[in-house]
């Protein structure tokens, strides 16, 4: 795992594109991503930087890597899990290697396949390749978006980096805010790609390549997220067996490491199954790591995690936090997250990463199973919507009238059941600024009801998928919330402590298999993740399979917020000149504060948390990331 950055000249006669000092600042802004090694390459028209966390071939895996003729150079953040077979194929074609590092295959793979080389790789990666002869640069992000990659154009230069702070420290980035991106953030609690909070910076999308060549910049798709299709020749047992087979293969691939390796164990089904499959594919005991809140009561899964650890004979490590702990520095959390993210699961996950890094350098996680196989309450609601759609039109009309008068606690679900199309259905369950949101909050909404930016993000990802409510919800979730919320904070929280986290459920071959599983096997008779529970039976203890889903720390958000929010709100949102005031109506925010702090389950709390994280990002992250005027090297 590493951090990469660089600058590419787009047009004009090749020249030096950056000073040594600025390239060093961009590279070293990500030292936490790669504390073990540092490498740079510069030539006219190109500059590459890399920080390395040594995982494979610790001694000789120095980046950047070059081809034999040193006319193709490459850097990588992530891992290529099939690099062994690819290396053998390339060696058979005459390519020579000096290390066992997976990054070294990249320049040779590019020489063999050109711009099609990403299709050969199986893993989680963000890659940059420079072809000196063709004056071509290529950026690539993995198919599921596990690893991040930002880019920005400034004049005739294109800058890229694994983290936003690396771009900002260059002093070359336009820091005007993207108002529509922030509107979408307030709707979802995260910024949906390709946008970022900054108008001049974009995210490379999952499964996408960016190519700079012949004075042009273009993006290309090398992989599309698979649309739901039914494989009618399989029986439910064949789906179950195929799912387990694909998942175990994915786990085996992700055991590749020359450094200590363990697993995040929440005590739920997904992580327990990963630990079980690791245990039967490793020679020694698995190191497992768990975290919980002392006051969470039945939502504290530490006892279940201990039980799973005993069943599989792991070396177990755990940490118990408290809602009253004052060890969490929100400014540091936002600094690590790189973008505003209103998901306090990151609070517990960053503590879990800190614990795990004391013992291992790599950890596997169960992230992604819910989005693939229907694990959330909203997926149960989507399944009910599918049943509702089969009712006669008269019954649906009567239901719509009743939904308009539903109690506030059921209003979102009622609107979702009666929605006319998948976009409206998903917005009903997720949007914080829509009809059930807070009118008058945005000073410049893109539409009167504030759903414009969010709606466009959903339409972009639905991409013509039919209106089967559950299939559409899963298709969107895996491309939206999974990528820009969960994987975003997974990457930043883990890399803040130089820990590589691998996600077996997000192997692209497993994802393609899951797309062919009928929705009725994912949520069956309102039982979420039915097919995965069937596959886990006999491996994971029954008490773990059959217990209600809790979700990693999500049930504790309201209680933590109630315990901690008052002081944070006063410090940031009620200060005399908050930064959010250029975007939001201060009076509307103050009314929201009064309602949101009234009770731990107040429906406004997530929107209030979004505003709080945005203010901290505006007032502390940006000033800290931008270089001081005197420190910007002359270019």
C-alpha positions in Angstrom: 0.0 0.0 0.0 1.4 3.4 -0.9 0.6 7.0 -1.8 1.3 8.2 -5.3 1.3 11.7 -6.9 2.6 13.4 -10.0 2.3 16.1 -12.6 2.0 15.6 -16.4 2.5 18.3 -19.0 -0.5 18.2 -21.4 0.7 20.4 -24.3 3.6 22.4 -25.6 7.4 21.6 -25.8 8.4 19.3 -23.0 9.8 21.2 -20.0 10.4 20.7 -16.3 7.0 20.7 -14.8 7.7 21.2 -11.0 10.4 22.1 -8.6 12.1 19.4 -6.6 10.8 21.1 -3.4 7.2 21.0 -4.6 7.3 17.4 -5.7 8.9 16.5 -2.4 6.1 18.3 -0.5 3.4 16.5 -2.5 5.0 13.2 -2.0 5.7 13.6 1.7 2.2 14.9 2.5 1.3 11.2 2.3 4.1 9.8 4.4 1.5 8.1 6.6 0.5 6.0 3.5 4.1 4.9 3.0 6.5 5.4 5.9 9.0 2.8 4.6 10.3 4.2 1.4 10.2 7.3 -0.9 10.9 7.5 -4.6 10.6 10.1 -7.3 11.2 10.2 -11.1 11.4 13.4 -13.1 12.0 14.2 -16.8 10.8 16.9 -19.1 7.0 16.8 -19.1 6.6 14.4 -16.2 7.1 14.1 -12.4 6.2 11.0 -10.4 6.3 10.6 -6.6 5.6 7.5 -4.4 5.6 6.8 -0.7 5.8 3.0 0.0 4.3 0.8 2.7 6.4 -2.4 2.2 4.1 -5.5 1.8 5.6 -7.6 -1.0 9.4 -7.9 -1.4 10.2 -5.6 1.4 13.9 -5.3 0.5 13.7 -4.7 -3.3 10.3 -3.3 -4.1 11.4 0.3 -4.5 9.1 2.6 -6.6 9.0 4.0 -9.3 9.7 0.9 -11.5 10.9 1.1 -15.1 10.9 -1.2 -18.1 14.3 -2.6 -19.3 14.8 0.3 -21.6 13.7 2.8 -19.0 11.2 4.4 -21.4 8.1 3.3 -19.4 7.8 4.2 -15.7 5.1 3.2 -13.2 4.0 3.9 -9.6 1.2 2.2 -7.7 -1.0 2.5 -4.6 -2.5 -0.9 -3.8 -2.0 -4.6 -4.6 -2.2 -6.7 -7.8 -3.3 -10.1 -6.4 -2.7 -12.0 -9.6 0.8 -10.6 -10.2 2.4 -14.0 -10.0 0.7 -15.5 -13.1 1.1 -12.2 -14.9 4.8 -12.2 -14.1 5.2 -15.7 -15.4 3.4 -14.8 -18.7 5.5 -11.6 -19.1 8.8 -13.5 -18.4 7.8 -16.0 -21.0 7.6 -13.1 -23.5 11.2 -12.0 -22.6 10.6 -9.4 -19.9 13.2 -9.3 -17.1 12.5 -8.6 -13.5 14.7 -7.5 -10.6 12.2 -8.0 -7.7 9.1 -9.9 -6.6 7.2 -6.7 -6.1 3.8 -6.6 -7.8 4.4 -3.0 -8.9 7.3 -4.1 -11.1 5.0 -5.9 -13.5 3.2 -2.6 -14.5 5.6 -1.1 -17.0 6.0 -4.6 -18.7 2.3 -5.2 -18.7 1.8 -1.8 -20.3 4.4 -2.7 -23.0 2.5 -5.9 -23.8 -1.1 -4.5 -23.8 -0.9 -0.7 -24.1 -3.9 1.2 -22.8 -5.7 -2.1 -22.3 -3.4 -3.3 -19.6 -5.8 -2.6 -16.7 -8.1 -5.4 -17.9 -5.4 -8.0 -17.0 -5.2 -7.0 -13.3 -7.1 -8.4 -10.4 -6.8 -6.3 -7.3 -7.2 -2.9 -5.6 -5.0 -0.3 -7.1 -4.5 3.3 -8.3 -1.7 3.3 -11.0 0.2 5.9 -13.0 2.2 5.0 -16.0 4.5 7.2 -18.1 5.4 6.2 -21.7 8.4 8.3 -22.7 8.4 7.4 -26.4 4.7 8.1 -27.0 4.7 11.1 -24.5 1.7 9.4 -23.0 0.6 9.3 -19.4 -2.1 7.0 -18.0 -3.9 7.0 -14.7 -6.0 3.9 -13.6 -8.3 3.2 -10.7 -9.4 -0.3 -9.7 -12.8 -1.6 -10.8 -14.6 -1.2 -7.4 -13.0 2.0 -6.3 -11.2 0.5 -3.3 -8.2 2.8 -3.8 -8.6 6.6 -4.4 -7.1 8.8 -7.1 -7.7 12.6 -7.4 -6.8 14.7 -10.4 -6.9 18.4 -11.4 -6.0 20.4 -14.5 -4.3 23.7 -14.0 -3.2 25.4 -17.3 -1.2 23.0 -19.3 -0.5 20.7 -16.4 -2.5 17.7 -15.0 -1.9 16.9 -11.3 -2.8 13.7 -9.6 -2.5 12.2 -6.1 -3.9 9.5 -3.8 -5.1 12.2 -1.4 -6.5 15.6 -1.7 -4.0 17.1 0.7 -1.2 16.1 -1.6 -2.7 18.1 -4.5 -3.4 21.1 -2.3 0.1 21.3 -0.9 1.4 21.9 -4.4 -0.1 25.4 -4.4 -1.3 24.9 -7.9 -4.9 23.9 -7.1 -8.0 26.1 -7.6 -9.7 26.1 -4.2 -13.1 27.5 -5.2 -15.9 25.5 -3.7 -18.2 23.3 -5.8 -21.6 24.4 -4.6 -23.5 21.5 -6.3 -21.0 19.0 -4.9 -21.6 20.3 -1.4 -25.4 20.2 -2.0 -25.0 16.5 -2.9 -22.9 16.0 0.2 -25.6 17.5 2.4 -28.1 15.1 0.8 -26.0 11.9 1.2 -23.5 12.7 3.9 -20.6 12.2 1.4 -19.5 13.8 -1.9 -20.4 11.5 -4.8 -17.7 11.1 -7.5 -16.4 12.3 -9.8 -17.0 15.5 -7.9 -15.1 16.8 -4.8 -15.9 19.8 -2.6 -13.5 21.8 -4.8 -14.6 22.9 -8.3 -11.2 22.3 -9.8 -10.6 18.8 -8.5 -12.2 15.5 -9.6 -12.0 11.8 -8.6 -11.2 9.2 -11.1 -14.1 6.9 -11.1 -13.9 3.1 -10.4 -13.1 1.1 -13.5 -11.9 4.2 -15.3 -8.6 5.2 -17.0 -7.4 8.8 -17.7 -5.1 9.2 -20.7 -3.0 12.3 -21.5 -1.8 12.1 -25.0 -1.3 14.3 -28.1 -2.3 17.4 -26.1 -5.6 15.9 -25.1 -7.0 14.5 -21.8 -9.6 11.8 -22.1 -11.2 9.2 -19.8 -12.1 5.7 -20.8 -14.0 2.9 -19.1 -12.2 -0.4 -19.0 -14.8 -2.1 -16.8 -18.5 -1.4 -16.1 -20.2 -2.4 -12.8 -22.2 -5.5 -13.8 -25.9 -4.9 -14.3 -28.2 -7.4 -12.6 -28.9 -10.4 -14.9 -30.4 -13.7 -14.1 -28.6 -17.0 -14.7 -31.6 -19.2 -15.1 -29.7 -22.5 -15.3 -28.6 -22.5 -11.6 -30.4 -23.8 -8.6 -30.3 -22.0 -5.2 -27.8 -24.6 -4.0 -25.6 -23.9 -7.0 -25.7 -20.2 -6.3 -24.8 -20.9 -2.7 -21.9 -23.1 -3.6 -20.7 -20.8 -6.3 -20.8 -17.8 -3.9 -18.7 -19.6 -1.3 -16.2 -20.9 -3.8 -15.7 -17.4 -5.3 -15.4 -15.8 -1.8 -12.9 -18.4 -0.6 -10.8 -17.9 -3.7 -10.8 -14.2 -3.1 -9.7 -14.6 0.5 -6.8 -16.9 -0.6 -5.6 -14.3 -3.1 -5.6 -11.7 -0.4 -3.4 -13.7 2.0 -0.5 -12.7 -0.2 1.9 -10.8 2.1 5.5 -10.7 3.3 4.5 -8.9 6.5 2.2 -9.8 9.5 -1.5 -10.2 8.4 -4.8 -10.3 10.4 -8.5 -9.5 10.2 -11.0 -7.0 11.4 -13.7 -8.9 13.3 -16.8 -7.0 14.2 -18.7 -10.0 15.5 -21.2 -9.9 12.6 -21.7 -12.4 9.8 -19.5 -10.8 7.1 -16.3 -10.4 9.0 -16.8 -13.8 10.9 -17.1 -15.6 7.5 -13.9 -13.9 6.3 -12.1 -15.0 9.5 -13.4 -18.5 9.1 -12.1 -18.8 5.5 -8.8 -17.3 6.5 -8.4 -19.8 9.4 -8.8 -22.8 7.0 -6.4 -21.3 4.5 -3.6 -20.3 6.8 -0.9 -22.3 8.6 -1.0 -20.4 11.8 -3.6 -18.6 13.9 -5.3 -15.5 12.6 -4.8 -12.2 14.5 -8.3 -10.6 14.9 -9.2 -7.1 16.1 -12.5 -5.8 17.5 -13.8 -2.5 18.9 -17.0 -1.6 20.7 -18.7 1.1 22.8 -19.2 0.2 26.5 -22.6 1.9 26.7 -24.0 0.3 23.5 -25.7 -2.5 25.4 -27.1 -5.1 23.0 -25.5 -3.2 20.1 -22.0 -4.0 21.5 -20.8 -7.0 19.5 -17.5 -7.6 21.4 -18.9 -10.7 23.1 -19.9 -12.1 19.7 -16.4 -11.3 18.3 -14.8 -13.1 21.3 -17.0 -16.1 20.6 -16.0 -16.2 16.9 -12.3 -15.8 17.9 -12.6 -18.8 20.2 -14.3 -21.0 17.6 -11.5 -20.3 15.1 -8.6 -20.2 17.6 -7.5 -16.7 16.7 -5.1 -14.4 18.6 -7.8 -11.9 19.6 -7.3 -8.2 20.4 -10.1 -5.8 21.4 -10.7 -2.3 22.4 -13.7 -0.8 24.3 -14.5 2.8 23.9 -16.9 5.1 25.7 -19.4 7.7 24.5 -17.9 10.0 27.0 -14.3 9.6 25.8 -12.7 12.9 24.9 -9.9 11.3 23.0 -11.5 11.9 19.6 -10.2 15.1 17.9 -12.7 15.9 15.2 -10.2 18.2 13.5 -7.7 15.3 13.2 -10.5 12.9 12.1 -11.5 15.3 9.3 -7.8 15.8 8.4 -7.4 12.1 7.9 -10.7 11.7 6.0 -9.5 14.2 3.3 -13.1 15.1 2.5 -16.1 15.9 4.7 -17.8 12.5 5.5 -20.8 12.4 7.9 -20.4 8.8 9.0 -19.3 8.3 12.5 -18.5 4.7 11.8 -15.2 6.2 11.0 -14.7 7.1 14.7 -14.7 3.4 15.7 -12.8 2.3 12.5 -9.9 4.6 13.0 -9.6 3.3 16.6 -9.7 -0.2 15.2 -7.0 0.6 12.7 -4.8 2.1 15.4 -5.2 -1.2 17.5 -4.5 -3.5 14.5 -1.4 -1.6 13.4 0.3 -2.4 16.7 0.3 -6.1 15.6 0.0 -6.4 11.8 0.6 -4.4 8.6 -2.3 -6.0 6.6 -5.8 -6.8 7.6 -8.8 -8.3 5.8 -12.3 -6.9 6.3 -15.9 -8.0 5.5 -16.8 -4.6 3.9 -19.0 -4.8 0.7 -21.2 -7.8 1.5 -24.2 -5.7 2.4 -24.1 -3.8 -0.9 -23.7 -7.0 -3.0 -26.1 -9.3 -1.2 -28.8 -7.0 0.4 -27.8 -6.5 4.0 -29.4 -3.2 5.0 -32.9 -2.3 6.3 -33.3 -0.2 3.2 -32.8 -3.3 1.1 -35.7 -5.0 3.0 -37.8 -1.9 2.3 -36.8 -2.2 -1.4 -37.9 -5.8 -1.4 -41.3 -4.7 0.1 -41.5 -2.1 -2.7 -41.2 -4.9 -5.2 -44.2 -6.6 -3.7 -46.1 -3.3 -3.5 -45.5 -2.7 -7.3 -47.5 -5.9 -8.0 -50.6 -4.5 -6.2 -53.5 -3.2 -8.4 -53.3 0.5 -9.4 -56.2 1.4 -7.2 -54.6 -0.1 -4.1 -51.3 1.7 -4.9 -53.2 5.0 -5.2 -54.8 4.5 -1.9 -51.5 3.6 -0.4 -49.9 6.8 -1.8 -52.6 8.9 -0.1 -52.0 7.2 3.2 -48.3 7.6 2.9 -48.7 11.4 2.7 -50.1 11.3 6.2 -47.8 8.7 7.7 -46.1 9.5 11.1 -42.7 11.2 10.6 -40.8 8.2 11.8 -42.3 6.1 9.0 -42.5 8.9 6.4 -39.4 7.9 4.5 -40.4 4.3 4.1 -43.9 5.2 3.1 -42.6 7.5 0.4 -40.2 4.8 -0.8 -43.0 2.2 -1.1 -45.1 4.5 -3.2 -42.4 6.1 -5.3 -42.9 6.1 -9.1 -39.3 5.3 -10.2 -36.0 4.0 -8.7 -34.5 7.5 -8.3 -37.4 8.8 -6.3 -37.5 5.6 -4.2 -33.8 5.8 -3.3 -34.0 9.6 -2.6 -36.9 9.0 -0.3 -34.7 6.7 1.8 -31.4 8.6 1.7 -31.9 12.3 0.9 -31.5 14.7 3.8 -32.5 17.8 1.9 -35.6 16.7 -0.1 -39.3 16.9 0.8 -38.6 15.5 4.2 -35.5 17.6 4.6 -34.9 21.1 5.7 -36.3 23.8 3.3 -34.5 27.1 3.3 -31.1 25.7 4.4 -29.2 26.1 1.1 -28.5 29.7 0.1 -28.2 28.7 -3.6 -29.9 25.3 -4.2 -29.7 23.9 -7.7 -33.4 23.1 -7.6 -36.2 24.4 -5.3 -36.4 21.2 -3.3 -32.6 20.8 -3.1 -32.5 17.3 -4.7 -31.0 18.3 -8.0 -27.3 17.3 -7.4 -28.2 14.1 -5.6 -30.7 13.2 -8.3 -28.1 13.6 -11.0 -25.7 11.4 -9.1 -28.3 8.6 -8.9 -29.3 8.9 -12.6 -25.6 8.7 -13.6 -25.2 5.4 -11.7 -28.5 3.8 -12.6 -27.6 3.8 -16.3 -30.8 2.3 -17.6 -31.2 -0.5 -15.0 -34.8 -1.7 -14.9 -37.1 -0.8 -12.1 -36.8 -3.9 -9.9 -36.6 -2.0 -6.6 -34.1 -4.3 -4.8 -31.9 -4.9 -7.9 -31.8 -1.1 -8.6 -31.0 -0.2 -4.9 -28.1 -2.7 -4.8 -26.8 -1.5 -8.1 -26.7 2.1 -6.9 -25.4 1.4 -3.4 -22.4 -0.5 -4.7 -21.4 2.4 -6.9 -22.3 5.3 -4.6 -22.4 4.9 -0.8 -19.9 2.0 -0.8 -17.3 3.9 -2.9 -17.6 7.5 -1.7 -18.6 6.9 1.9 -17.4 3.5 3.3 -14.4 2.8 1.1 -13.4 6.4 1.4 -13.2 6.4 5.2 -11.8 2.8 5.1 -8.9 3.9 3.0 -8.1 7.1 4.9 -8.6 5.7 8.4 -6.4 2.7 7.7 -3.7 4.6 5.9 -3.6 7.2 8.6 -1.9 4.4 10.6 0.0 2.8 7.7 -2.3 -0.2 7.7 -3.4 -2.0 4.5 -7.0 -3.2 4.6 -8.1 -5.7 2.0 -11.8 -6.4 1.1 -12.4 -10.0 -0.3 -16.1 -9.3 -1.0 -15.0 -6.6 -3.6 -13.0 -8.9 -5.9 -14.4 -8.1 -9.3 -15.0 -11.7 -10.3 -17.0 -12.3 -7.1 -19.0 -9.0 -7.8 -19.8 -10.3 -11.3 -21.0 -13.6 -9.9 -23.2 -11.8 -7.3 -24.8 -9.7 -10.1 -26.3 -12.9 -11.5 -27.8 -14.1 -8.2 -31.6 -13.5 -8.3 -32.8 -10.7 -5.9 -35.2 -13.1 -4.3 -32.2 -15.1 -3.0 -30.6 -12.0 -1.5 -33.6 -10.8 0.5 -36.0 -13.7 1.0 -39.2 -13.3 3.0 -37.6 -10.1 4.4 -34.5 -12.0 5.6 -31.5 -10.0 4.5 -28.4 -11.6 2.9 -30.3 -14.9 2.7 -27.9 -16.6 0.3 -24.8 -15.5 2.2 -26.3 -16.9 5.5 -27.0 -20.2 3.7 -23.4 -20.2 2.4 -22.0 -19.5 5.9 -23.9 -22.2 7.6 -21.5 -24.9 8.9 -18.6 -22.4 8.9 -19.8 -19.5 11.1 -21.5 -20.3 14.4 -25.3 -20.3 14.1 -25.7 -17.6 16.8 -23.8 -15.2 14.5 -25.8 -16.1 11.4 -29.2 -15.8 13.0 -28.8 -12.7 15.1 -30.3 -9.4 13.9 -27.9 -7.2 11.9 -26.4 -4.4 14.0 -24.0 -2.7 11.6 -20.5 -1.5 12.4 -21.1 1.2 15.0 -24.1 2.7 13.1 -26.5 2.0 16.0 -24.2 4.0 18.3 -24.1 7.2 16.2 -27.1 8.8 17.9 -25.8 8.1 21.4 -22.3 9.2 20.7 -23.6 12.4 19.0 -25.9 13.2 21.9 -22.9 12.8 24.3 -20.4 14.8 22.3 -22.2 17.1 19.9 -23.2 20.0 22.2 -19.6 21.1 22.7 -18.6 20.6 19.1 -21.7 22.4 17.8 -20.9 25.4 20.0 -17.2 25.4 19.0 -17.8 25.2 15.3 -21.3 26.0 14.2 -22.2 28.8 16.6 -18.9 30.7 16.3 -19.3 34.4 15.2 -18.2 33.9 11.6 -18.5 30.2 10.5 -17.3 29.3 7.1 -20.6 27.5 6.3 -22.4 30.8 6.2 -21.3 31.4 2.6 -23.3 28.3 1.7 -26.1 27.8 4.2 -28.6 30.1 5.9 -27.4 30.6 9.5 -30.9 31.0 10.9 -31.9 27.7 9.4 -28.8 26.0 10.8 -29.5 27.4 14.3 -33.1 26.0 14.1 -31.7 22.7 13.0 -29.3 22.7 16.0 -32.2 23.2 18.5 -34.1 20.3 17.0 -31.1 18.0 16.5 -29.8 18.3 20.0 -33.2 17.8 21.6 -33.1 14.0 21.5 -30.6 11.3 20.5 -33.0 9.9 17.9 -33.9 13.3 16.4 -34.3 12.8 12.6 -32.2 16.0 12.0 -29.1 14.6 13.7 -27.5 13.2 10.5 -27.9 16.5 8.6 -26.6 18.3 11.6 -23.6 16.0 11.7 -23.0 16.7 7.9 -23.0 20.4 8.5 -20.6 20.0 11.5 -18.1 17.9 9.5 -18.4 20.4 6.6 -17.6 23.4 8.8 -14.6 21.6 10.3 -13.3 20.7 6.8 -13.8 24.3 5.6 -12.3 26.0 8.7 -9.4 23.6 9.5 -8.6 21.1 6.7 -8.3 23.7 3.9 -6.0 26.1 5.8 -3.8 23.3 7.1 -3.5 21.6 3.6 -2.7 24.8 1.7 1.0 25.8 1.6 1.9 29.0 3.3 2.7 31.7 0.7 6.4 31.8 1.6 6.8 28.0 1.2 5.4 27.7 -2.3 8.4 27.0 -4.6 8.9 29.3 -7.6 7.8 27.6 -10.8 
